[in-house]
């Protein structure tokens, strides 16, 4: 997470960018290793509040920003690019979906193109969505510059189900309001509702 990336994400205030970058550093744990020097993944052993699913080509920056915002409010967030090492992808991704209380699906430009006609579920975004639906994990779509095509009958049924779900429209200029709406949609049993105010504002 760099200053330039946060500016592109719409975090205009320098103080807010510094606080976010400091929080990211504090929340990045050291890698655990076994006696053979191999990384030991402990993520799948823990219950995640939120699993973020996204298309890397158009949604990676928003996914990283959401992860920071939600973690600053005390929520456990799983994001594959930061949590998994090589060779762990397939099984741990699906296991972490099952072990999550919420599945946040980022809908960004062209993110569903590979899902068209994907009846064999070869696309990983489609596979993640299917896993969440099959295991009863609540799906919360978050749209960013995304529009559904006029014809959707070429999408698999599980992708078409997303169309009927209440979605959060992420607007970079109104990040606090967008985040507040997302938090209000989350399924957080037994957990005190996180603060809707940004951490920087809460201190004043």
Helices and strands as residue ranges (DSSP letters): H 3-8, H 14-27, G 43-45, E 50-53, H 56-72, E 77-78, H 80-83, H 89-98, E 102-108, G 113-115, H 124-134, E 138-144, H 157-163, E 167-169, G 172-174, H 175-185, H 199-202
